[in-house]
Amino acid sequence: MTSEPTLAATTRAAVTTAAVHADARAVLDRWRAGSRELDSVRQALLSYLDARPDACSRSCAPGHLTASALVLDAAGERALLTLHPRVGAWIQLGGHIEPGDTTLAGAALREATEESGIAGLVLDPDPVHVEVHALTCSLGVPTRHLDVRFVAHAPAGAVEAISEESLDLRWWPLAELPDEVAFGRALG
């Protein structure tokens, strides 16, 4: 009897992994990057998805897709960044795709909500940027995050709350975003 929940959980995880994989493929296929460099990264992510059915799973040690969001205040003048403990820099909110996620946008919104403590975020449905970066994540081994980045909008009067995944949170004027958040330049 104990194998039934394990089998059900494994089946559920496989179904959601397949769903988010298909969504990632569709999102990146229809998204038009704003530069030749970004389009090259987009094409590389599409090729990786084609080669790796597990590309959206954190257990894919060579590298895996992640989803993040740059949270803008209600006026669209400032962005909320996290001082990430593992990265050691101010970056956008985001992280791994979890077993319950079925879309990239849903993963980005979940991560932004969890890490900001702000309810009622509204996510733009199309990505604004993609990036591949090497790091040692929760697997404990060197890997790559293939990050698909979105923009989220906070409701008026939103108050952030630091989560255990962050050392600090701070609102930054868009013109003063750190280099690590280079895709902020795409906001225009």
DRENKOL-36590 format. One record per residue (C-alpha): residue in one letter; x, y, z. Coordinates in pm, 1 decimal. Layout:
<pts>
+----+----------+----------+----------+
! aa !     east !    north !       up !
+----+----------+----------+----------+
!  A !        X !        Y !        Z !
...
+----+----------+----------+----------+
</pts>
This chain:
<pts>
+----+----------+----------+----------+
! aa !     east !    north !       up !
+----+----------+----------+----------+
!  M !      0.0 !      0.0 !      0.0 !
!  T !    282.2 !    244.2 !     61.8 !
!  S !    388.1 !    223.5 !   -303.3 !
!  E !     54.6 !    368.2 !   -426.4 !
!  P !    112.9 !    724.7 !   -297.7 !
!  T !    468.1 !    711.4 !   -428.7 !
!  L !    345.6 !    594.6 !   -769.7 !
!  A !     70.3 !    860.2 !   -771.9 !
!  A !    317.4 !   1133.8 !   -673.6 !
!  T !    562.4 !   1018.5 !   -940.4 !
!  T !    288.2 !   1013.2 !  -1204.6 !
!  R !    165.9 !   1360.7 !  -1097.8 !
!  A !    521.1 !   1498.9 !  -1112.3 !
!  A !    575.8 !   1349.8 !  -1459.3 !
!  V !    249.5 !   1501.3 !  -1585.6 !
!  T !    327.3 !   1850.2 !  -1451.3 !
!  T !    687.4 !   1828.8 !  -1575.5 !
!  A !    557.2 !   1739.7 !  -1922.3 !
!  A !    303.7 !   2025.1 !  -1905.4 !
!  V !    557.6 !   2290.2 !  -1805.7 !
!  H !    802.8 !   2152.7 !  -2064.5 !
!  A !    539.1 !   2187.4 !  -2339.2 !
!  D !    448.0 !   2535.3 !  -2214.3 !
!  A !    813.7 !   2643.8 !  -2206.7 !
!  R !    858.0 !   2519.4 !  -2562.6 !
!  A !    547.8 !   2709.3 !  -2680.3 !
!  V !    635.2 !   3030.8 !  -2491.3 !
!  L !    990.2 !   3043.3 !  -2624.0 !
!  D !    881.8 !   2945.2 !  -2973.6 !
!  R !    637.4 !   3237.7 !  -3004.6 !
!  W !    842.1 !   3498.3 !  -2811.8 !
!  R !   1034.6 !   3744.0 !  -3026.3 !
!  A !   1351.7 !   3854.6 !  -2852.5 !
!  G !   1448.9 !   4219.2 !  -2882.3 !
!  S !   1805.6 !   4156.0 !  -2996.3 !
!  R !   2016.8 !   3910.8 !  -3191.8 !
!  E !   2196.6 !   3809.6 !  -2870.9 !
!  L !   1871.4 !   3732.2 !  -2687.0 !
!  D !   1735.9 !   3544.3 !  -2987.2 !
!  S !   2049.2 !   3329.3 !  -2985.5 !
!  V !   1986.5 !   3240.9 !  -2619.7 !
!  R !   1617.9 !   3175.6 !  -2697.7 !
!  Q !   1719.1 !   2935.5 !  -2976.9 !
!  A !   1964.5 !   2759.7 !  -2743.9 !
!  L !   1690.8 !   2712.3 !  -2483.3 !
!  L !   1457.2 !   2569.1 !  -2747.2 !
!  S !   1728.3 !   2324.2 !  -2855.9 !
!  Y !   1790.9 !   2226.6 !  -2493.9 !
!  L !   1419.2 !   2164.5 !  -2440.6 !
!  D !   1413.5 !   1947.7 !  -2754.3 !
!  A !   1710.5 !   1744.7 !  -2629.6 !
!  R !   1610.9 !   1710.3 !  -2263.7 !
!  P !   1262.8 !   1601.9 !  -2152.1 !
!  D !   1381.1 !   1680.8 !  -1795.8 !
!  A !   1499.9 !   2035.4 !  -1882.4 !
!  C !   1238.3 !   2191.5 !  -1651.5 !
!  S !   1327.9 !   1975.7 !  -1352.8 !
!  R !   1575.3 !   2088.8 !  -1089.6 !
!  S !   1711.0 !   1732.0 !  -1092.4 !
!  C !   1852.5 !   1788.8 !  -1443.0 !
!  A !   2211.3 !   1839.9 !  -1325.7 !
!  P !   2364.3 !   1966.8 !  -1655.1 !
!  G !   2120.2 !   2259.0 !  -1637.0 !
!  H !   1752.3 !   2336.3 !  -1598.3 !
!  L !   1504.2 !   2608.3 !  -1678.6 !
!  T !   1417.3 !   2853.9 !  -1404.2 !
!  A !   1156.5 !   3130.3 !  -1401.6 !
!  S !   1192.2 !   3478.4 !  -1259.6 !
!  A !   1009.6 !   3809.6 !  -1248.8 !
!  L !   1111.9 !   4168.5 !  -1213.7 !
!  V !    845.7 !   4310.0 !   -981.4 !
!  L !    755.7 !   4670.9 !  -1062.7 !
!  D !    573.4 !   4903.9 !   -825.8 !
!  A !    223.7 !   5026.1 !   -919.0 !
!  A !    367.0 !   5338.2 !  -1084.9 !
!  G !    615.0 !   5133.3 !  -1290.5 !
!  E !    904.4 !   5344.1 !  -1163.2 !
!  R !   1084.0 !   5105.0 !   -927.8 !
!  A !   1171.8 !   4736.3 !   -923.5 !
!  L !   1186.2 !   4511.4 !   -617.3 !
!  L !   1513.6 !   4318.4 !   -597.6 !
!  T !   1632.0 !   4054.2 !   -355.8 !
!  L !   1977.4 !   4025.2 !   -205.9 !
!  H !   2018.0 !   3658.4 !   -287.8 !
!  P !   2217.0 !   3461.3 !    -28.3 !
!  R !   2367.0 !   3208.2 !   -271.0 !
!  V !   2436.8 !   3452.4 !   -555.6 !
!  G !   2554.8 !   3735.3 !   -328.6 !
!  A !   2401.4 !   4006.2 !   -545.5 !
!  W !   2084.1 !   4209.3 !   -591.9 !
!  I !   1871.4 !   4025.9 !   -851.0 !
!  Q !   1511.5 !   3978.6 !   -960.6 !
!  L !   1285.8 !   3734.4 !   -775.9 !
!  G !   1261.5 !   3380.5 !   -905.7 !
!  G !   1386.3 !   3028.6 !   -893.7 !
!  H !   1322.8 !   2665.7 !   -973.4 !
!  I !   1018.0 !   2525.9 !  -1142.2 !
!  E !    837.8 !   2315.4 !   -881.5 !
!  P !    644.0 !   1989.8 !   -938.1 !
!  G !    305.6 !   2167.2 !   -909.5 !
!  D !    390.0 !   2428.4 !  -1173.8 !
!  T !    234.8 !   2375.5 !  -1516.3 !
!  T !    351.7 !   2695.4 !  -1688.3 !
!  L !    665.5 !   2908.1 !  -1690.7 !
!  A !    461.5 !   3220.3 !  -1617.7 !
!  G !    291.2 !   3042.1 !  -1328.1 !
!  A !    629.1 !   2942.4 !  -1184.2 !
!  A !    758.6 !   3300.5 !  -1216.8 !
!  L !    446.3 !   3439.7 !  -1048.6 !
!  R !    461.4 !   3181.8 !   -766.7 !
!  E !    828.9 !   3257.5 !   -702.9 !
!  A !    774.9 !   3635.5 !   -709.7 !
!  T !    480.6 !   3609.0 !   -470.4 !
!  E !    664.7 !   3376.5 !   -230.3 !
!  E !    983.2 !   3582.2 !   -227.7 !
!  S !    821.4 !   3928.0 !   -211.9 !
!  G !    535.9 !   3852.2 !     25.7 !
!  I !    314.4 !   4065.3 !   -201.0 !
!  A !    -30.8 !   3928.4 !   -281.8 !
!  G !   -205.1 !   4031.0 !   -601.0 !
!  L !     94.2 !   4053.2 !   -834.8 !
!  V !     -3.8 !   4060.9 !  -1202.6 !
!  L !    240.5 !   3898.3 !  -1443.8 !
!  D !    286.6 !   4001.4 !  -1806.0 !
!  P !    233.4 !   3677.2 !  -2002.0 !
!  D !    534.7 !   3707.9 !  -2232.3 !
!  P !    898.7 !   3694.4 !  -2123.8 !
!  V !   1119.8 !   4002.5 !  -2152.9 !
!  H !   1459.1 !   3833.1 !  -2130.3 !
!  V !   1642.1 !   3499.2 !  -2116.9 !
!  E !   1982.0 !   3420.6 !  -1970.6 !
!  V !   2201.6 !   3122.7 !  -1896.9 !
!  H !   2427.5 !   3142.3 !  -1594.1 !
!  A !   2648.3 !   2891.7 !  -1417.2 !
!  L !   2618.4 !   2841.3 !  -1043.1 !
!  T !   2594.9 !   2582.3 !   -770.0 !
!  C !   2228.4 !   2564.3 !   -677.1 !
!  S !   2039.9 !   2343.6 !   -433.4 !
!  L !   2171.2 !   2030.0 !   -605.6 !
!  G !   2508.6 !   2105.7 !   -447.0 !
!  V !   2689.1 !   2055.7 !   -778.1 !
!  P !   2784.9 !   2303.4 !  -1050.6 !
!  T !   2497.6 !   2345.8 !  -1294.2 !
!  R !   2338.8 !   2606.5 !  -1518.4 !
!  H !   2017.4 !   2799.1 !  -1476.2 !
!  L !   1844.6 !   2870.4 !  -1805.7 !
!  D !   1636.9 !   3159.7 !  -1677.1 !
!  V !   1321.0 !   3283.0 !  -1849.3 !
!  R !   1237.6 !   3628.6 !  -1716.2 !
!  F !    901.8 !   3804.8 !  -1691.8 !
!  V !    772.1 !   4134.0 !  -1552.2 !
!  A !    519.3 !   4146.3 !  -1266.9 !
!  H !    324.0 !   4448.2 !  -1145.6 !
!  A !    257.0 !   4506.4 !   -776.3 !
!  P !    -76.0 !   4651.7 !   -666.7 !
!  A !    -89.8 !   5006.7 !   -529.2 !
!  G !     19.4 !   5018.3 !   -165.6 !
!  A !    198.4 !   4683.2 !   -181.5 !
!  V !    431.0 !   4614.6 !    109.6 !
!  E !    707.0 !   4358.1 !     66.8 !
!  A !    806.7 !   4099.6 !    328.1 !
!  I !   1147.1 !   3932.4 !    333.8 !
!  S !   1127.9 !   3554.1 !    296.6 !
!  E !   1378.2 !   3297.9 !    418.4 !
!  E !   1509.4 !   3279.9 !     59.2 !
!  S !   1641.3 !   3636.6 !     77.0 !
!  L !   1885.1 !   3836.0 !    285.1 !
!  D !   1704.2 !   4161.0 !    202.7 !
!  L !   1453.2 !   4321.1 !    -33.5 !
!  R !   1480.0 !   4672.5 !   -173.2 !
!  W !   1295.1 !   4890.1 !   -424.3 !
!  W !   1532.1 !   5028.1 !   -691.4 !
!  P !   1463.4 !   5309.5 !   -939.3 !
!  L !   1466.4 !   5151.6 !  -1287.3 !
!  A !   1750.0 !   5378.5 !  -1398.4 !
!  E !   1967.4 !   5249.5 !  -1111.9 !
!  L !   1925.8 !   4872.7 !  -1149.0 !
!  P !   2249.8 !   4680.3 !  -1090.7 !
!  D !   2429.0 !   4517.5 !  -1383.1 !
!  E !   2313.4 !   4173.1 !  -1264.2 !
!  V !   1962.3 !   4280.0 !  -1365.8 !
!  A !   2064.5 !   4371.5 !  -1720.3 !
!  F !   1725.2 !   4284.0 !  -1859.6 !
!  G !   1589.3 !   4590.6 !  -1683.7 !
!  R !   1724.6 !   4783.8 !  -1981.8 !
!  A !   1464.8 !   4600.4 !  -2191.4 !
!  L !   1187.5 !   4778.2 !  -2001.1 !
!  G !   1262.3 !   5081.5 !  -2193.9 !
+----+----------+----------+----------+
</pts>
